[in-house]
Amino acid sequence: MIYHTSTSGDHTIRESSHKSKKQYQCGYCDTQINKGKKYVRTVATYDGYFTDLQWHPKCREEYIQYLNDRARER
């Protein structure tokens, strides 16, 4: 789910790890997270939108690395 908010930038509000009780779509690679698999759920704001996303653990790590690389480039 994505909702509009007045914030800017990428700010994680909450991040937690779970074992899936149903199928989800990964917020990064857009492939399925199958029932019974571990996933990371984030609640965040991103450039004016409130997000509630599920991620493969590896995809979340790659996204964090991407953000860190971008921050170093500035």
C-alpha positions as CSV (number, residue, x, y, z in Angstrom):
1,M,0.0,0.0,0.0
2,I,1.2,3.5,-0.7
3,Y,-0.3,6.7,0.7
4,H,0.6,10.4,0.0
5,T,2.3,12.3,2.8
6,S,4.0,15.7,3.1
7,T,7.5,14.3,3.9
8,S,10.4,14.1,1.5
9,G,13.4,11.7,1.2
10,D,13.5,8.1,2.3
11,H,12.8,7.5,6.0
12,T,12.2,4.1,7.5
13,I,9.7,4.3,10.4
14,R,9.7,0.5,11.2
15,E,11.5,-2.5,9.9
16,S,10.8,-6.1,11.1
17,S,11.5,-9.7,10.0
18,H,8.7,-12.3,9.6
19,K,8.0,-15.7,8.2
20,S,5.3,-15.4,5.5
21,K,1.9,-16.8,6.2
22,K,0.7,-15.9,2.7
23,Q,2.2,-14.9,-0.6
24,Y,3.5,-11.3,-1.1
25,Q,5.2,-9.3,-3.9
26,C,8.7,-8.0,-3.1
27,G,8.8,-4.2,-3.1
28,Y,12.2,-4.3,-4.8
29,C,12.3,-7.1,-7.5
30,D,8.6,-7.5,-7.8
31,T,8.7,-11.3,-7.7
32,Q,6.8,-13.4,-5.2
33,I,7.7,-14.1,-1.6
34,N,6.3,-17.5,-1.1
35,K,4.3,-18.7,1.9
36,G,6.7,-20.0,4.6
37,K,9.7,-17.9,3.5
38,K,11.4,-15.2,5.5
39,Y,10.7,-11.6,4.5
40,V,11.3,-8.1,5.8
41,R,8.4,-5.7,6.2
42,T,9.1,-1.9,6.2
43,V,6.9,1.0,7.0
44,A,8.5,4.2,5.6
45,T,8.1,7.5,3.8
46,Y,9.6,7.9,0.4
47,D,9.5,11.2,-1.5
48,G,6.1,12.2,-0.3
49,Y,4.5,8.8,0.0
50,F,3.9,6.6,3.0
51,T,4.8,2.9,2.1
52,D,4.1,-0.5,3.7
53,L,6.3,-3.0,1.7
54,Q,7.5,-6.6,1.9
55,W,11.0,-7.5,0.7
56,H,13.1,-10.6,0.2
57,P,15.9,-10.2,2.9
58,K,18.6,-10.1,0.1
59,C,16.6,-7.4,-1.8
60,R,16.3,-5.3,1.3
61,E,20.1,-5.5,1.8
62,E,20.7,-4.5,-1.8
63,Y,18.4,-1.5,-1.5
64,I,20.2,-0.3,1.7
65,Q,23.5,-0.7,-0.1
66,Y,22.1,1.4,-3.0
67,L,21.0,4.1,-0.7
68,N,24.4,4.1,1.0
69,D,26.2,4.3,-2.3
70,R,24.1,7.2,-3.4
71,A,24.7,9.1,-0.1
72,R,28.5,8.7,-0.7
73,E,28.3,10.1,-4.2
74,R,26.8,13.4,-2.9
